[in-house]
Structures are given as structure tokens and as C-alpha cells.
């Protein structure tokens, strides 16, 4: 069975899903329930940021230079933002 191509526009991504056969929906629900989350992500929620290509490359290079993951750099950045606005650094 061929995979469907991913949608490239936001309207189709956020529109109501097309009907699926009963067996497919049940197996997907079972798979989602048994999904195990990495220990480092327990109790955390994701946020998405859109960067220019130049900014994304710079972030990647900074990670290599500092021997840190992009995740670690972003947590550091959020904590600096919190400190700038007088908030607790809790990220």
C-alpha cells in the first residue's frame, strides 16, 4: 500500500480528517496509547518556533561550537528571556 503524500498547506493540515476504514482507526488508537515518552520529556510540553534559514544554521553551528544540543540551547534562551523580564528561570 502506497503512503499518502503529506499536505503542504496549513488549511489541509488543520481541516477535519478524512474518513478512514474502521480497522485502521482502531490500530492507530492502540499504537498511540502504547507510545512511550522519553524520560527527558516527561512532564514537559513542546513549543514550535519558526526561524529564518540563516538563524537555523547559526543555532546549529552554536550547538556544535558549544557542544550542546539545540534543545539545550533553546532552554538556555528561554531562561534568559525569563530573566530579562524578571521571571523565575524555570525552563
C-alpha positions, 0 to 999 in steps of 0.5 A: 500500500502506497503512503499518502503524500503529506499536505503542504498547506496549513488549511489541509493540515488543520481541516477535519480528517478524512474518513478512514476504514474502521480497522485502521482507526482502531490500530492507530488508537492502540499504537498511540496509547502504547507510545512511550515518552522519553524520560527527558520529556516527561512532564514537559510540553513542546513549543514550535518556533519558526526561524529564518534559514540563516538563524537555523544554521547559526543555532546549529553551528552554536550547538556544535561550537558549544557542544550542546544540543539545540534543545539545550540551547533553546532552554538556555534562551528561554531562561534568559528571556525569563530573566530579562523580564524578571521571571523565575528561570524555570525552563 
